[in-house]
Amino acid sequence: MRFPFDKATPILDRLNENGFEAYVVGGAVRDYLLGRPIHDIDITTSAHPDEVVTLFQRTIPVGLQHGTVAVLLNGRSFEVTTFRSENGYDDFRHPNQVTFETSLDKDLMRRDFTINALAMDRTGKVIDLFGGQDDMKLKHLRTVGIAEERITEDPLRMMRGIRFVSELGFSLGEDEREAFSKKSVLLKKISVERIDQEMNKLLAGATVSDALRLLFNTGCSRALPLLDKTVAREELFSVRFDLLKSEGERWAAFLRTLGMTDISTFSSAWKWPVSRKKSVGLLLKYEGNYKLLNWDKFSVYSSGPELAHSVERLEAALGKTSVEGLERKERLIDRLWQDCPIRSRSELPVSGHNLIRWSGKEPGPWLSAAIEQLEKEVVTGKVPNEQEGIKRWFMAWQEKQKNQF
Ligand SMILES: Nc1ccn([C@@H]2O[C@H](COP(=O)(O)OP(=O)(O)OP(=O)(O)O)[C@@H](O)[C@H]2O)c(=O)n1
């Protein structure tokens, strides 16, 4: 097999030329062999961190105590880690005690799943000590060694495992499943940020339903913030996550089916970024609200076409509309948006100043009411989007509002 990680070639060559072993390892090899896109390329080597630092021009000591140096090359960063074994993890996935090793075998032995314990040398040869490639063929997710030990070392591995089930469509081995059920409570030790990261990836996977079943049936869900008392109903497992395109849509579907719609409480317990809290909150506000979903030009204009599409995808994922229904709604939203005479308030040919001048009044609550109404009249085509027509409409509107403002 040709060595496929061209960008990392100079790093492996430099290490090899200086008498060190070096391999690409972990997720990059797994994803390459599965024909999936490759994100980060991690390298494992017999060189010690101080040796790595002297061999390369630009390095950052990202985790020297764990043997990791980031090597910067052609605008990219590669994590180069010395062969190591581990004795227990802290709650942030970093091992709290590591021992540098001289053989690749020991380094592969410390890894979580057989499909992640694969290394590739500079000639493209795959080193596979635990049957990772066979497991790939069988679509099995198995731990390296005894499942219970591996997850007790680092309970986050349970979430990682369930996430891999979702992303790769693999099935979890029986021993692993039993170990997850037995040790699920240990997930409470993991920081919520790491849990959230895994859950976010899980919800974006190819077989989300299988993964969610596993999460709930093994009891792992009960160790997660606010999900301790939640029992998943069949409804959750039949959500069409494949129809959803954004993180916000996926979380909204998850929470809606669990009946958890108090976004403030959930987002603070899960330490969500404000942007996600906002988008999920907005989606849940629209979802199921017939008046808002009965799209007309002004509602599409007010929500914006992206949100309108998101809401419709969510409806379809929750089984409230069919896929054909979704397609029809999407075409309708696009057509309504195309037909909107303006796309935002700034496209109106008049501003508040014009209205103040025409009215001869001081600014006050009447002004925002007038602009809001004007927007509606223009968007729905009742008033033409030009100054003269707007002025005529405004004078008449003012007359009608006399008693109100
Ligand atoms: N709790 C963990 C985390 C990581 N690893 C090992 O470290 C490698 C790199 O970990 P990471 O970059 O976090 O994940 P990837 O497996 O690369 O997967 P992804 O990039 O999809 O997160 C993994 O492949 C695995 O061999 C492990 O054994 N136990």
The ligand as a Gaussian input file, in Angstrom:
#p B3LYP/6-31G(d) Opt

LIG

0 1
 N      -10.081000       8.363000      25.312000
 C       -9.247000       8.076000      24.334000
 C       -9.005000       9.022000      23.347000
 C       -8.126000       8.682000      22.338000
 N       -7.505000       7.482000      22.308000
 C       -6.547000       7.137000      21.250000
 O       -5.997000       8.336000      20.694000
 C       -6.293000       8.436000      19.298000
 C       -6.555000       9.878000      18.905000
 O       -7.623000      10.388000      19.641000
 P       -8.555000      11.565000      19.115000
 O       -7.786000      12.437000      18.215000
 O       -9.241000      12.139000      20.286000
 O       -9.701000      10.818000      18.327000
 P       -9.706000      10.005000      16.984000
 O       -9.742000       8.545000      17.250000
 O       -8.635000      10.523000      16.092000
 O      -11.138000      10.277000      16.388000
 P      -11.808000      11.649000      15.990000
 O      -10.785000      12.448000      15.273000
 O      -12.946000      11.203000      15.136000
 O      -12.248000      12.235000      17.290000
 C       -7.473000       7.508000      19.102000
 O       -7.587000       7.045000      17.774000
 C       -7.158000       6.390000      20.073000
 O       -6.179000       5.547000      19.530000
 C       -7.764000       6.552000      23.305000
 O       -7.226000       5.463000      23.259000
 N       -8.634000       6.865000      24.308000

